[in-house]
Amino acid sequence: MNLPIRPRRNRRTAAIRDLVRETELTPAHLIYPLFHHAGLDDQDIASMPGCKRWSLAGLVKEAGEAHALGIPAVVLFPAIAESLKTRTAEEAWNDGGLVPQAIKALKAAHPTLLVITDVALDPYNSDGHDGLVSDDGIIMNDETVDALCKQALCHARAGADIVSPSDMMDGRVSALRDGLDVQGFTDVSILSYTAKYASAFYGPFRGALDSEPKAGDKKTYQMDYANAREAEREAIIDEAEGADMMMVKPAGAYLDVIYRLRQMTTLPIAAYQVSGEYLMIKSAASSGWLDEKKIVLETLTAIRRAGADMILTYFAKDVALSYGK
Ligand code: PBG
């Protein structure tokens, strides 16, 4: 054939392919979500094989190992004892609680590690919702935002670097920013879950924390998975309210949303490869027919290619362990 244009020339050898590779994935792009509890043992999580509910000591050790491998940040998810859960979720801003203890221990042991905290009431709320629930079953927006401010301030006092509201209440970013600034926490960043979808992909996570809603679903606050334009609307609002970074969640089934936000904001974008995405890869790999490591690198690189600057993934430490090998 007389073909002057042959794209395969750019794919001819590994060296050429390295030169023309468009997307990089390194441990520096990863945020490691960690579960922890008040007990002294590191517990296996039935719904998330390979993940643990860490004791405080286990958490500090695991985070330190990940950080030593080049992972800059962890995000904390506490499993709160049933006896501490109430309809008003006060445990969420107990300065002596599980999350403040963990933040302090992590920052003391690993000063350069970024500690991100989840701001939402579901681990603390006996109703299992991210917001406060009224007697007639309504998720109360403005009352919840007040509670989230108390929670975020509690995390800031303990030394959190970044607070990350995952609740999807209206007006929470500006309320958190105001609340933090008034108390002098102008350096604490807000990573907002801008487009968090009401997703069946969160199933294994709720198993890990025993945080399934007791009644109803999360569709009056989390977004309908059929919508992408609505994510742009949330992004405009979050940017105006002062978010430092935005998040899209889940990640793999929402690459178009990541791409759309990438086109319209100059803010950094995070994407969360959630528990169901993790479990699907783990279970499929256990069949022997999918290569776990290759699938993990392909899915995470695709999320980066779509436009995510950083990725929250339960595979973070595995990726870092094999990076460059
Ligand atoms: C709750 C929260 C959820 C996740 C992170 N924060 C679950 C939910 O909204 O029900 C899910 C993470 C995952 O599935 O890996 N605020």
Boltz pocket constraint, residues with backbone or C-beta under 6 A from the ligand:
constraints:
  - pocket:
      binder: B
      contacts: [[A, 118], [A, 119], [A, 120], [A, 121], [A, 122], [A, 130], [A, 166], [A, 167], [A, 201], [A, 202], [A, 203], [A, 204], [A, 205], [A, 206], [A, 211], [A, 218], [A, 273], [A, 274], [A, 275], [A, 276]]
      max_distance: 6.0
